[in-house]
Amino acid sequence: MRAIPLAVSVLIAMSCGAAPAVAQVPPADVDAQLSKLAEKRRLQSDLAKETAELVGQIQTQLLDFQKRLAQLTGPPLPLPPPPIDDPLKGKLAAAFKADPGDVAAKKLDAAKLAGTYSAAVDKNLAAIPELKTAGELIERVRSLDESLPADRLPGVRKLIAAELAAVFKAHATPLTEDLRAAAAALFARIEAALDDVNK
């Protein structure tokens, strides 16, 4: 029996309705696509790790910032105690009340006298180097008090003179740095006490 050629066998099979067997060969670029997929997954994994590290660093920095902020601010500072009233205010108020005259007129006089010591403070008379003694400083202050007649507020003026004498001791007392500072403070106290009687 003679062998049937291959072409004839294929024709016979096709005529019988059977399709020839064809080998399933994968596309040539499948390996390349799989490699790309593996690389993307690796990159995603690396990105997730970097994100987690960054989140951890930010959280650590925030905690550190909160600790340093708490150290800087600390608990709220207590309110300062209310200022103690200068006893000179009480003594001057008593002298003001005892002085003769209408209350409204006396308040105007007290305002003028307060302006004298306010000017002494503003001009910083106690620090003028040309004034060498307590007497020279007192006379300079009195030169600012020309608008108030000498007979007004006698009790108040007597009290102020006593306060000045307690600080300066004598007209010839040299003006040291400490005495100049004490004089400036006394001028401010006298101004405040005179302002207080006008309230």
LINDA-V471427 format. One record per helix or strand of 2 or more residues. SS is the DSSP state (@ for helix, = for strand). FROM is the first residue (numbers start at 0). TO is the last residue. If there is no record, write none. Layout:
BEGIN
ss=[SS;SS]
from=[FROM;FROM]
to=[TO;TO]
END
This chain:
BEGIN
ss=[@;@;@;@;@;@;@;@]
from=[5;29;86;102;124;133;153;176]
to=[14;72;97;121;126;141;167;195]
END
